[in-house]
Amino acid sequence: MSELSAWDGFIKKRVHLIACGGTAMTLLGVKESTKDIDLIIPDIEEHKYVTKILQQIGYKPKTGWGWARNDGFIFDLFRGKHIHTTELLESPLEKANHYVIKEFSHIYLGVLNYYDIIISKLFRGTTVDNEDCLALIKSKNREIDFRKLETRFRETASYDISELKILKNWEYFLQYLRREGVEFE
């Protein structure tokens, strides 16, 4: 949060940042820390503006979406409705698609909704992503409608070039939940 507070001093117009991935999990209190900061900047012009400001204050591109200074800490700044290779069904800026975390002078910080956090993590399907999804489901079980999650997951997958592979990730995850004793029917 301190880094975003520092950014707020350089940013001179309103921008919307929506935390996703491990960052969202940390802000929701589900995970203690994350190795990098994952943020979506849904508005393309705001994304251009923020990356321009970051360049001015010493950040350089490090990975596909990553920006860092000499300390090596990476900020992944996704744009539009994309997180890595996952395209979300709707803009994260839609009211039901995020929760407000904090409003700085110029930065609006939200966190992605539970469904899209889970979907974007399961699209990658790594062990860590599955563990994160399990932790989120255990933490927010009463707030997650599994039928809605599955419907949204399948619809999102239907737009992906690797639909069959991604649907296998879903089936694997359901088996994982059963092994962990999580009721979801």
C-alpha positions as CSV (number, residue, x, y, z in Angstrom):
1,M,0.0,0.0,0.0
2,S,2.9,2.4,0.7
3,E,4.1,2.1,-2.9
4,L,0.6,3.0,-4.2
5,S,0.5,5.9,-1.8
6,A,3.8,7.1,-3.3
7,W,2.4,6.7,-6.8
8,D,-0.6,8.8,-5.8
9,G,1.8,11.7,-5.3
10,F,2.9,11.6,-8.9
11,I,-0.4,10.7,-10.6
12,K,-2.4,13.8,-11.3
13,K,-5.7,12.4,-12.5
14,R,-8.1,9.7,-11.4
15,V,-7.1,6.1,-12.2
16,H,-8.7,2.8,-11.3
17,L,-6.5,-0.1,-10.1
18,I,-8.2,-3.5,-9.4
19,A,-6.1,-6.0,-7.5
20,C,-6.2,-9.6,-8.9
21,G,-4.2,-12.8,-8.3
22,G,-2.2,-13.1,-5.1
23,T,-2.5,-9.4,-4.4
24,A,-6.3,-9.7,-4.3
25,M,-5.9,-12.7,-2.0
26,T,-3.7,-10.7,0.3
27,L,-6.0,-7.6,0.4
28,L,-8.9,-9.9,1.2
29,G,-7.0,-11.3,4.2
30,V,-6.9,-14.8,2.7
31,K,-3.1,-14.9,2.0
32,E,-0.3,-13.4,4.1
33,S,1.9,-12.1,1.2
34,T,2.5,-12.4,-2.5
35,K,5.7,-12.4,-4.6
36,D,4.6,-9.6,-6.8
37,I,1.7,-7.1,-7.1
38,D,-1.0,-7.9,-9.6
39,L,-3.2,-5.1,-10.8
40,I,-5.7,-4.6,-13.6
41,I,-6.0,-1.2,-15.1
42,P,-9.3,-1.7,-16.9
43,D,-9.4,1.6,-18.8
44,I,-6.8,1.5,-21.6
45,E,-6.1,5.2,-21.5
46,E,-5.5,5.1,-17.7
47,H,-3.1,2.1,-18.3
48,K,-1.1,4.2,-20.8
49,Y,-1.1,7.1,-18.3
50,V,0.0,5.0,-15.3
51,T,2.8,3.3,-17.2
52,K,4.0,6.7,-18.6
53,I,4.2,8.0,-15.0
54,L,6.0,4.9,-13.8
55,Q,8.6,5.3,-16.5
56,Q,9.1,8.9,-15.3
57,I,9.8,7.8,-11.8
58,G,12.3,5.1,-12.7
59,Y,10.3,2.0,-13.3
60,K,11.3,-0.2,-16.3
61,P,9.5,-3.0,-18.1
62,K,10.6,-6.4,-16.6
63,T,8.2,-9.1,-17.8
64,G,5.3,-9.2,-20.2
65,W,3.2,-7.0,-18.0
66,G,5.7,-6.3,-15.2
67,W,7.3,-3.1,-14.1
68,A,10.0,-2.7,-11.5
69,R,12.7,-0.4,-10.2
70,N,16.1,-1.5,-8.9
71,D,14.7,-3.3,-5.9
72,G,13.4,-5.9,-8.2
73,F,9.8,-5.9,-6.8
74,I,7.5,-6.4,-9.8
75,F,4.1,-4.8,-10.4
76,D,2.2,-6.6,-13.1
77,L,-0.1,-4.1,-14.7
78,F,-2.7,-5.9,-16.8
79,R,-5.0,-3.8,-19.0
80,G,-8.6,-4.0,-20.0
81,K,-10.3,-7.3,-19.0
82,H,-7.1,-9.4,-19.2
83,I,-5.1,-11.1,-16.5
84,H,-2.2,-13.0,-18.0
85,T,-3.9,-14.9,-20.8
86,T,-7.4,-14.9,-19.3
87,E,-10.0,-12.5,-20.7
88,L,-12.7,-11.8,-18.2
89,L,-16.3,-11.7,-19.3
90,E,-16.9,-8.2,-18.1
91,S,-15.0,-5.1,-17.1
92,P,-13.6,-5.3,-13.5
93,L,-14.9,-1.7,-13.1
94,E,-18.6,-2.9,-13.2
95,K,-19.9,-2.5,-9.7
96,A,-20.5,-6.2,-9.1
97,N,-17.1,-7.2,-10.4
98,H,-15.0,-5.7,-7.7
99,Y,-14.9,-4.5,-4.0
100,V,-13.5,-1.1,-3.0
101,I,-10.4,-1.3,-0.9
102,K,-9.2,2.3,-0.6
103,E,-9.5,5.6,-2.4
104,F,-6.4,7.7,-2.4
105,S,-6.4,11.3,-3.8
106,H,-6.1,10.0,-7.4
107,I,-5.9,6.2,-7.2
108,Y,-9.0,4.1,-6.7
109,L,-8.0,0.7,-5.5
110,G,-10.4,-2.2,-5.7
111,V,-10.1,-5.9,-5.5
112,L,-11.6,-8.3,-8.2
113,N,-14.7,-10.3,-7.2
114,Y,-14.2,-13.8,-5.9
115,Y,-15.5,-15.5,-9.1
116,D,-13.1,-13.8,-11.4
117,I,-10.2,-14.3,-8.9
118,I,-10.9,-18.1,-8.9
119,I,-11.5,-18.2,-12.7
120,S,-8.3,-16.4,-13.6
121,K,-6.2,-18.6,-11.2
122,L,-7.8,-21.8,-12.4
123,F,-7.1,-20.9,-16.0
124,R,-3.4,-21.1,-15.2
125,G,-4.0,-24.2,-13.1
126,T,-0.8,-24.3,-11.1
127,T,-0.6,-26.0,-7.7
128,V,-0.2,-22.6,-6.0
129,D,-3.2,-21.3,-7.9
130,N,-5.3,-24.3,-6.8
131,E,-4.2,-23.8,-3.2
132,D,-5.1,-20.1,-3.4
133,C,-8.5,-20.9,-4.8
134,L,-9.1,-23.5,-2.0
135,A,-8.1,-20.9,0.6
136,L,-10.5,-18.3,-0.9
137,I,-13.3,-20.8,-1.0
138,K,-12.8,-21.9,2.6
139,S,-12.6,-18.2,3.7
140,K,-15.6,-16.9,1.7
141,N,-17.6,-20.1,1.2
142,R,-20.9,-18.6,2.3
143,E,-20.5,-15.8,-0.2
144,I,-19.7,-18.0,-3.2
145,D,-22.5,-19.6,-5.3
146,F,-20.8,-22.7,-6.8
147,R,-23.4,-22.9,-9.6
148,K,-22.7,-19.3,-10.6
149,L,-19.0,-20.0,-10.3
150,E,-19.2,-23.0,-12.6
151,T,-21.4,-21.3,-15.1
152,R,-19.1,-18.2,-15.2
153,F,-16.0,-20.5,-15.5
154,R,-17.5,-22.5,-18.4
155,E,-18.6,-19.4,-20.2
156,T,-15.2,-17.7,-19.8
157,A,-13.5,-20.9,-21.0
158,S,-15.7,-21.0,-24.1
159,Y,-14.0,-17.9,-25.4
160,D,-10.5,-19.3,-24.9
161,I,-8.5,-21.1,-27.6
162,S,-7.5,-23.8,-25.1
163,E,-11.1,-24.4,-23.9
164,L,-10.7,-28.2,-23.4
165,K,-7.5,-27.8,-21.4
166,I,-9.1,-25.2,-19.2
167,L,-12.1,-27.3,-18.6
168,K,-9.8,-30.1,-17.4
169,N,-8.4,-27.6,-14.9
170,W,-11.9,-27.1,-13.6
171,E,-12.5,-30.9,-13.3
172,Y,-9.2,-31.3,-11.5
173,F,-10.1,-28.5,-9.1
174,L,-13.4,-30.1,-8.2
175,Q,-11.6,-33.3,-7.4
176,Y,-9.1,-31.4,-5.3
177,L,-12.0,-29.7,-3.4
178,R,-13.6,-33.1,-2.7
179,R,-10.2,-34.5,-1.4
180,E,-10.0,-31.5,0.9
181,G,-13.5,-32.1,2.2
182,V,-15.0,-28.9,0.8
183,E,-18.7,-29.1,0.1
184,F,-19.8,-27.3,-3.0
185,E,-22.8,-29.0,-4.5
